[in-house]
Amino acid sequence: MLARFRSSLWPSGSISIGASRARQPLPDNFVHAEWITLHDNPDFRGFVDFLRTELDRVGPAQADLCRDFFRRAVALELSFFEAAYA
């Protein structure tokens, strides 16, 4: 989920990182296109929005707890990618 905030900003069916880039078609590589499609849908964007709202709501009063969750999430995501590329 850490990098998902940015991925939730892609317009449907295309890649656009930042407002200044032109829309591009999905990559030909199935794995890459599927990853983008998985993260480019209203349900996923809604879940990301929910998480942002919860963090904004709880974060200021529970900074230590949020920091701990973030650190654990980073460690888990790093472990995932290290295992995938090992």
N, C-alpha and C positions, 0 to 999 in steps of 0.2 A: 504494500500500500504506500510505501514511502515515495515512490516515484509516480504514483498514480494520479496525484493532483494535477500534474502537468499533462499526463495522458488523457485525463478526462476533458481537456480543453480541445481535443481534436474534433474538427467538424465530421459529421457522419460520412463514412465512406472515403475519406481522404486523410492525408497527413498534413497538418499545418502547425508548425511549432512557432508561435509568435504571430502577431497580426500582420506583420510585414511580408511574410512568406506566402507565395502563391500556393493554392491548393494543388496537391499532387495525387495521382492515383495510388491505390494500394500497391505494395511491392509484388512482383511476380512470385517470389518465394512464398510458398504456402505457410510455412511456420511464422514468418514475419507478418504476413497479411492476417493470419488467424490471431496472433497476439494483439494486433491493433484492433481487429474486430471485437475481440473479447472485451477490450477495455473501452470501446467506443460504442456505448449503448446507453439508453436512458436509465436503465436500472442501475448500472454501475456508476454512472454520474450521480444519480440520486444517493447511492450509498456513500460516495466520496463527500457529497455535500452534507449528509448526515454526520459523518465523522468530523468534518470541519466545524460544523455547528456545535457538536458536543465538546470538541477541544476548546473552542472559544468560550463555551459556557463553563466548563469545569476547570480548564487550564489555569486561570489566574488564582483560584483558591486552592488548587491541588498541584502546584508546580512540581514538587518533588515526585509525586506519583506519576504525573505525565512525563517527566524527564526519564523516570525508570522505565515506563512502557516504551518510550521512544528508543531508548538504548537497547532494550531487549528486542524490539522490532528490527532495528538495524542489524543486530547480531544474528538474528534468525534469517533475515534476508541475505546477509553476507554468507552465512553457512549454506543456504540453498544454492546460491550461485557458485560457491566454491565446490560443492558436491557435484553440481551439474558439469563443471568444467574440469573436474579431476580425472 
